[in-house]
Amino acid sequence: MSTIYHLTTRHEWESAIGAGSHISPSLFDEGFIHCCTPEQVEPVRQRYFSDRTDTLLLEIDPKALRSQLVYEWSTSMEQTFPHVYGPINTDAVVGARPLDA
């Protein structure tokens, strides 16, 4: 299974490191954390993070996730996206790099 990606803020990631897991607001609002494939990173960044200067791209090893990973169709973007149904354990994150506008 290929690496998946999650865009977040520097502050949210720093909090996750201290807690041992990342919990995006979407987990509470929608029941899952939005992720994307390599090809989807830039369109997602442009659509949701274009005005941010503190964006980080988390590289996630799906095999190391403790929460369930499901690929699901997004009607708004008309593509299949990876969704994580639970917190993202920080030891599943193999890289975090700035992805500023």
C-alpha positions in Angstrom: 0.0 0.0 0.0 1.4 3.4 -1.0 2.2 6.3 1.2 -0.8 8.6 1.9 -0.7 12.3 2.8 -2.4 14.6 5.2 -2.2 18.4 5.2 -2.3 20.1 8.6 -0.9 23.1 10.4 2.4 23.3 12.2 0.6 24.0 15.4 -1.7 20.9 15.1 1.3 18.7 14.3 3.3 20.0 17.3 0.3 19.2 19.5 0.0 15.7 18.0 3.7 15.0 18.7 3.1 15.7 22.4 -0.1 13.6 22.5 1.2 10.7 20.4 -1.6 11.0 17.8 -3.1 13.6 15.4 -6.8 14.3 15.6 -8.1 16.6 12.9 -11.3 18.6 13.5 -12.9 16.6 10.7 -12.7 13.4 12.9 -15.3 15.0 15.1 -17.3 16.7 12.4 -17.4 13.9 9.8 -16.1 10.8 11.6 -12.8 10.6 9.7 -9.6 12.4 8.9 -9.1 13.5 5.2 -6.0 12.3 3.5 -4.9 12.2 -0.1 -2.7 10.4 -2.6 0.5 12.0 -4.0 -1.4 13.3 -7.1 -4.1 14.9 -4.9 -1.8 16.9 -2.7 -1.5 20.0 -4.8 -5.2 20.3 -5.7 -6.2 19.8 -2.0 -3.6 22.4 -0.9 -4.9 24.9 -3.5 -8.5 24.3 -2.5 -8.2 24.3 1.3 -4.9 25.7 2.3 -4.0 28.3 -0.3 -4.2 31.2 2.2 -2.1 29.5 4.9 1.6 29.9 5.5 2.0 27.3 8.2 0.9 24.2 6.3 2.7 20.9 6.8 2.5 17.8 4.6 2.4 14.6 6.7 3.6 11.5 4.9 1.9 8.5 6.4 2.7 4.8 6.2 -0.7 3.1 5.9 0.6 -0.2 7.2 1.6 1.5 10.5 -1.8 3.1 11.1 -3.7 1.9 14.1 -7.0 3.4 12.9 -9.0 2.0 9.9 -8.1 3.4 6.5 -10.9 3.4 3.9 -10.7 4.7 0.3 -14.0 6.5 -0.5 -15.5 8.6 -3.3 -15.7 12.3 -2.8 -18.7 13.8 -4.7 -17.3 17.4 -4.3 -13.9 16.5 -5.9 -15.2 13.5 -8.0 -12.3 11.3 -6.9 -11.5 8.5 -4.4 -9.7 9.7 -1.3 -8.1 7.9 1.6 -10.0 8.5 4.9 -8.6 7.5 8.3 -11.4 6.5 10.8 -9.7 7.5 14.0 -6.6 9.3 15.2 -3.4 9.1 13.2 -0.7 7.7 15.5 2.4 9.8 15.2 4.6 6.7 14.6 2.8 6.1 11.4 4.0 9.5 10.1 7.3 8.9 8.3 7.8 12.6 7.3 6.5 16.1 7.9 7.6 18.9 5.7 6.5 22.5 5.1 4.1 23.0 2.2 3.6 26.7 2.2 1.8 28.7 -0.5 
